[in-house]
Amino acid sequence: MDERRRANDTTCARVAVPKKAPLGSSMKRKRGIENATKLTTKITALGGVLLLITGASDSAQSASGSMAERASTLLVEIQREAALLWRHADTLESLARNAQIGWRSQADHLDQVKEHINAVGRHTAELQVIRHGVLPWQQQAINEVTSHAAELAASTEVAISHLRENRNRLFVPDYRAQLATIADHSEEMKQTVDKFLDYEKAQRKVQRLGDELN
């Protein structure tokens, strides 16, 4: 791929911050599907995402349990993406301080950042669909992760646009500020997911100990 095509291909999806869902399970599900659709249509990398909602279970409790397990799985996937994202974002910020590094190296890392943000966007889109059936701490995790992802997507889009149009202006304050924001929110998102998954592990340990005592 030539340099011009690689610079033009680097586009990043915005991730919408979730709004408060209306009351009523059917209305929540409808709103969740609408939010997920908006998110996935804005994701430009690696093709579309298949979001499926399985048929209703005989038991509301078992359906909620299934959704909670799925939410935990998706949060683990986001944790993995966030770790990789933060690594590239941190490297990118460091490169921006080195006058010997050209725009192509920065474009490579921005492209990696974009890919990981889009992966997080697909996972958060599915989380929005099932959020009505997950645990309270998982709903809080969804809100916080999606907020960080939205900030990341916005800053990355601005950085990509600047690099595409101003390859010889890599040290202007606005551009470097966007790279710093990307690095900061990448780290914060990783720490956020780590915090919630550590909480889940602690809960399971307490439950396991309680079962052993009984």
NUKOLZA-208816 format. One record per residue (C-alpha): residue number from 1; residue in three letters; x, y, z. Coordinates in steps of 0.5 Angstrom, whole numbers, plus 500, padded with zeros to 3 digits. Layout:
<sites>
{num->NUM	residu->ALA	x->X	y->Y	z->Z}
...
</sites>
This chain:
<sites>
{num->1	residu->MET	x->500	y->500	z->500}
{num->2	residu->ASP	x->503	y->507	z->498}
{num->3	residu->GLU	x->504	y->512	z->503}
{num->4	residu->ARG	x->498	y->517	z->500}
{num->5	residu->ARG	x->493	y->511	z->501}
{num->6	residu->ARG	x->495	y->509	z->508}
{num->7	residu->ALA	x->494	y->516	z->510}
{num->8	residu->ASN	x->487	y->517	z->507}
{num->9	residu->ASP	x->485	y->510	z->510}
{num->10	residu->THR	x->486	y->512	z->517}
{num->11	residu->THR	x->479	y->514	z->519}
{num->12	residu->CYS	x->476	y->513	z->526}
{num->13	residu->ALA	x->469	y->512	z->528}
{num->14	residu->ARG	x->466	y->516	z->534}
{num->15	residu->VAL	x->463	y->512	z->539}
{num->16	residu->ALA	x->457	y->515	z->542}
{num->17	residu->VAL	x->456	y->516	z->550}
{num->18	residu->PRO	x->450	y->512	z->552}
{num->19	residu->LYS	x->444	y->516	z->554}
{num->20	residu->LYS	x->439	y->514	z->560}
{num->21	residu->ALA	x->435	y->509	z->557}
{num->22	residu->PRO	x->427	y->510	z->558}
{num->23	residu->LEU	x->423	y->505	z->563}
{num->24	residu->GLY	x->420	y->499	z->561}
{num->25	residu->SER	x->424	y->493	z->558}
{num->26	residu->SER	x->421	y->493	z->551}
{num->27	residu->MET	x->423	y->500	z->551}
{num->28	residu->LYS	x->430	y->499	z->554}
{num->29	residu->ARG	x->431	y->494	z->549}
{num->30	residu->LYS	x->429	y->498	z->543}
{num->31	residu->ARG	x->433	y->504	z->545}
{num->32	residu->GLY	x->439	y->499	z->546}
{num->33	residu->ILE	x->438	y->496	z->539}
{num->34	residu->GLU	x->438	y->503	z->536}
{num->35	residu->ASN	x->444	y->505	z->540}
{num->36	residu->ALA	x->448	y->499	z->538}
{num->37	residu->THR	x->446	y->500	z->530}
{num->38	residu->LYS	x->449	y->508	z->531}
{num->39	residu->LEU	x->455	y->505	z->534}
{num->40	residu->THR	x->456	y->500	z->529}
{num->41	residu->THR	x->455	y->504	z->523}
{num->42	residu->LYS	x->460	y->509	z->525}
{num->43	residu->ILE	x->465	y->503	z->525}
{num->44	residu->THR	x->470	y->503	z->519}
{num->45	residu->ALA	x->475	y->498	z->520}
{num->46	residu->LEU	x->475	y->490	z->519}
{num->47	residu->GLY	x->468	y->490	z->516}
{num->48	residu->GLY	x->461	y->490	z->520}
{num->49	residu->VAL	x->459	y->487	z->527}
{num->50	residu->LEU	x->454	y->482	z->527}
{num->51	residu->LEU	x->450	y->483	z->534}
{num->52	residu->LEU	x->445	y->478	z->535}
{num->53	residu->ILE	x->439	y->478	z->541}
{num->54	residu->THR	x->437	y->471	z->543}
{num->55	residu->GLY	x->430	y->469	z->544}
{num->56	residu->ALA	x->427	y->470	z->551}
{num->57	residu->SER	x->428	y->465	z->556}
{num->58	residu->ASP	x->423	y->462	z->560}
{num->59	residu->SER	x->426	y->465	z->566}
{num->60	residu->ALA	x->428	y->472	z->567}
{num->61	residu->GLN	x->433	y->471	z->572}
{num->62	residu->SER	x->437	y->466	z->567}
{num->63	residu->ALA	x->436	y->471	z->562}
{num->64	residu->SER	x->439	y->476	z->566}
{num->65	residu->GLY	x->445	y->471	z->568}
{num->66	residu->SER	x->446	y->470	z->561}
{num->67	residu->MET	x->447	y->477	z->559}
{num->68	residu->ALA	x->451	y->478	z->565}
{num->69	residu->GLU	x->456	y->473	z->563}
{num->70	residu->ARG	x->456	y->475	z->556}
{num->71	residu->ALA	x->458	y->482	z->559}
{num->72	residu->SER	x->464	y->480	z->563}
{num->73	residu->THR	x->466	y->476	z->557}
{num->74	residu->LEU	x->466	y->483	z->553}
{num->75	residu->LEU	x->469	y->487	z->558}
{num->76	residu->VAL	x->475	y->482	z->558}
{num->77	residu->GLU	x->475	y->483	z->551}
{num->78	residu->ILE	x->475	y->490	z->552}
{num->79	residu->GLN	x->481	y->490	z->557}
{num->80	residu->ARG	x->485	y->486	z->552}
{num->81	residu->GLU	x->484	y->491	z->547}
{num->82	residu->ALA	x->485	y->497	z->552}
{num->83	residu->ALA	x->492	y->494	z->554}
{num->84	residu->LEU	x->494	y->494	z->546}
{num->85	residu->LEU	x->491	y->501	z->545}
{num->86	residu->TRP	x->495	y->504	z->551}
{num->87	residu->ARG	x->501	y->501	z->548}
{num->88	residu->HIS	x->501	y->504	z->542}
{num->89	residu->ALA	x->498	y->511	z->544}
{num->90	residu->ASP	x->504	y->511	z->549}
{num->91	residu->THR	x->509	y->510	z->544}
{num->92	residu->LEU	x->505	y->515	z->539}
{num->93	residu->GLU	x->506	y->520	z->544}
{num->94	residu->SER	x->513	y->519	z->545}
{num->95	residu->LEU	x->515	y->519	z->538}
{num->96	residu->ALA	x->511	y->526	z->537}
{num->97	residu->ARG	x->517	y->529	z->542}
{num->98	residu->ASN	x->522	y->526	z->537}
{num->99	residu->ALA	x->524	y->531	z->531}
{num->100	residu->GLN	x->528	y->525	z->528}
{num->101	residu->ILE	x->521	y->521	z->527}
{num->102	residu->GLY	x->517	y->522	z->521}
{num->103	residu->TRP	x->510	y->522	z->520}
{num->104	residu->ARG	x->510	y->515	z->517}
{num->105	residu->SER	x->511	y->512	z->524}
{num->106	residu->GLN	x->506	y->516	z->527}
{num->107	residu->ALA	x->501	y->514	z->522}
{num->108	residu->ASP	x->503	y->507	z->523}
{num->109	residu->HIS	x->501	y->508	z->530}
{num->110	residu->LEU	x->495	y->512	z->529}
{num->111	residu->ASP	x->492	y->506	z->525}
{num->112	residu->GLN	x->493	y->501	z->530}
{num->113	residu->VAL	x->490	y->506	z->535}
{num->114	residu->LYS	x->484	y->507	z->530}
{num->115	residu->GLU	x->484	y->499	z->530}
{num->116	residu->HIS	x->483	y->498	z->537}
{num->117	residu->ILE	x->478	y->503	z->538}
{num->118	residu->ASN	x->474	y->501	z->533}
{num->119	residu->ALA	x->474	y->494	z->536}
{num->120	residu->VAL	x->472	y->497	z->543}
{num->121	residu->GLY	x->467	y->500	z->539}
{num->122	residu->ARG	x->464	y->494	z->537}
{num->123	residu->HIS	x->464	y->491	z->544}
{num->124	residu->THR	x->461	y->497	z->547}
{num->125	residu->ALA	x->455	y->497	z->542}
{num->126	residu->GLU	x->454	y->490	z->544}
{num->127	residu->LEU	x->454	y->491	z->551}
{num->128	residu->GLN	x->449	y->497	z->550}
{num->129	residu->VAL	x->444	y->492	z->547}
{num->130	residu->ILE	x->444	y->487	z->553}
{num->131	residu->ARG	x->445	y->493	z->558}
{num->132	residu->HIS	x->438	y->492	z->561}
{num->133	residu->GLY	x->440	y->485	z->563}
{num->134	residu->VAL	x->446	y->486	z->566}
{num->135	residu->LEU	x->449	y->487	z->574}
{num->136	residu->PRO	x->449	y->494	z->576}
{num->137	residu->TRP	x->456	y->494	z->577}
{num->138	residu->GLN	x->457	y->492	z->569}
{num->139	residu->GLN	x->452	y->498	z->567}
{num->140	residu->GLN	x->457	y->503	z->571}
{num->141	residu->ALA	x->463	y->499	z->567}
{num->142	residu->ILE	x->459	y->500	z->560}
{num->143	residu->ASN	x->458	y->508	z->562}
{num->144	residu->GLU	x->465	y->509	z->564}
{num->145	residu->VAL	x->468	y->505	z->558}
{num->146	residu->THR	x->464	y->508	z->553}
{num->147	residu->SER	x->465	y->515	z->555}
{num->148	residu->HIS	x->473	y->514	z->555}
{num->149	residu->ALA	x->472	y->510	z->548}
{num->150	residu->ALA	x->468	y->517	z->545}
{num->151	residu->GLU	x->473	y->521	z->548}
{num->152	residu->LEU	x->479	y->517	z->544}
{num->153	residu->ALA	x->475	y->516	z->538}
{num->154	residu->ALA	x->474	y->524	z->537}
{num->155	residu->SER	x->481	y->525	z->539}
{num->156	residu->THR	x->484	y->520	z->534}
{num->157	residu->GLU	x->480	y->523	z->529}
{num->158	residu->VAL	x->482	y->530	z->530}
{num->159	residu->ALA	x->489	y->527	z->530}
{num->160	residu->ILE	x->489	y->523	z->524}
{num->161	residu->SER	x->485	y->529	z->520}
{num->162	residu->HIS	x->491	y->533	z->522}
{num->163	residu->LEU	x->497	y->528	z->520}
{num->164	residu->ARG	x->493	y->527	z->513}
{num->165	residu->GLU	x->493	y->534	z->511}
{num->166	residu->ASN	x->499	y->537	z->515}
{num->167	residu->ARG	x->505	y->532	z->515}
{num->168	residu->ASN	x->510	y->537	z->516}
{num->169	residu->ARG	x->507	y->540	z->522}
{num->170	residu->LEU	x->508	y->535	z->527}
{num->171	residu->PHE	x->510	y->539	z->533}
{num->172	residu->VAL	x->504	y->544	z->533}
{num->173	residu->PRO	x->501	y->544	z->540}
{num->174	residu->ASP	x->494	y->542	z->538}
{num->175	residu->TYR	x->496	y->536	z->535}
{num->176	residu->ARG	x->501	y->534	z->540}
{num->177	residu->ALA	x->495	y->536	z->545}
{num->178	residu->GLN	x->491	y->531	z->541}
{num->179	residu->LEU	x->496	y->525	z->542}
{num->180	residu->ALA	x->497	y->527	z->549}
{num->181	residu->THR	x->489	y->526	z->550}
{num->182	residu->ILE	x->489	y->519	z->546}
{num->183	residu->ALA	x->495	y->517	z->551}
{num->184	residu->ASP	x->491	y->519	z->557}
{num->185	residu->HIS	x->484	y->516	z->556}
{num->186	residu->SER	x->487	y->510	z->553}
{num->187	residu->GLU	x->491	y->509	z->560}
{num->188	residu->GLU	x->484	y->511	z->564}
{num->189	residu->MET	x->480	y->506	z->560}
{num->190	residu->LYS	x->485	y->500	z->561}
{num->191	residu->GLN	x->485	y->502	z->569}
{num->192	residu->THR	x->477	y->503	z->569}
{num->193	residu->VAL	x->476	y->496	z->566}
{num->194	residu->ASP	x->482	y->493	z->570}
{num->195	residu->LYS	x->478	y->496	z->576}
{num->196	residu->PHE	x->471	y->493	z->575}
{num->197	residu->LEU	x->474	y->486	z->573}
{num->198	residu->ASP	x->478	y->486	z->579}
{num->199	residu->TYR	x->471	y->487	z->583}
{num->200	residu->GLU	x->468	y->482	z->580}
{num->201	residu->LYS	x->474	y->477	z->581}
{num->202	residu->ALA	x->473	y->479	z->589}
{num->203	residu->GLN	x->466	y->478	z->589}
{num->204	residu->ARG	x->467	y->471	z->586}
{num->205	residu->LYS	x->472	y->469	z->591}
{num->206	residu->VAL	x->467	y->472	z->597}
{num->207	residu->GLN	x->462	y->467	z->594}
{num->208	residu->ARG	x->466	y->461	z->593}
{num->209	residu->LEU	x->469	y->462	z->601}
{num->210	residu->GLY	x->462	y->463	z->603}
{num->211	residu->ASP	x->460	y->457	z->599}
{num->212	residu->GLU	x->465	y->453	z->603}
{num->213	residu->LEU	x->463	y->455	z->610}
{num->214	residu->ASN	x->456	y->453	z->608}
</sites>
